[in-house]
Amino acid sequence: MPGNLVYYALILIVIAVVAALLGFGGVASTAMSGAHLFVWLAVVIVVVGVVFALIRRV
């Protein structure tokens, strides 16, 4: 699941860059906010997964 979130974050970053180059600041800002959210969600899921894996190991 984190891989999908990172993929969608990269797609949103590309959309944001293209929108910024074309002068659509609002669209670029919204896309970057979504990408930021997806990246942090992926980080949280990975950290929780690592913690649970360490707990199961003990």
C-alpha positions in Angstrom: 0.0 0.0 0.0 2.7 2.6 0.7 4.0 2.0 -2.8 0.7 3.0 -4.3 0.7 6.2 -2.1 4.2 7.1 -3.3 3.2 6.5 -6.9 0.2 8.8 -6.6 2.3 11.4 -4.8 4.7 11.4 -7.7 1.8 11.8 -10.2 0.5 14.7 -8.2 4.0 16.3 -8.1 4.2 16.0 -11.9 0.7 17.6 -12.2 1.8 20.4 -9.9 5.0 21.1 -11.8 3.1 21.2 -15.1 0.4 23.4 -13.7 2.9 25.8 -12.2 4.7 26.1 -15.5 1.4 26.9 -17.2 0.5 29.5 -14.6 -2.2 27.6 -12.7 -1.0 28.4 -9.2 -4.2 27.2 -7.4 -4.1 23.8 -9.1 -0.3 23.5 -8.5 -0.8 24.3 -4.8 -3.7 21.8 -4.4 -1.7 19.0 -6.2 1.3 19.7 -4.0 -0.8 19.5 -0.9 -2.2 16.2 -2.0 1.3 14.9 -2.7 2.5 16.1 0.7 -0.4 14.2 2.3 0.3 11.0 0.4 4.0 11.0 1.2 3.3 11.5 5.0 0.6 8.8 4.9 3.1 6.4 3.3 5.8 7.3 5.9 3.3 6.7 8.8 2.2 3.4 7.4 5.8 2.2 6.9 6.8 3.3 10.5 3.7 1.5 12.0 4.5 -1.6 10.0 8.1 -1.6 11.2 7.0 -1.1 14.8 4.5 -4.0 14.6 7.1 -6.2 12.9 9.5 -5.5 15.7 6.9 -6.2 18.3 5.9 -9.5 16.7 9.6 -10.5 16.6 10.1 -10.2 20.3 
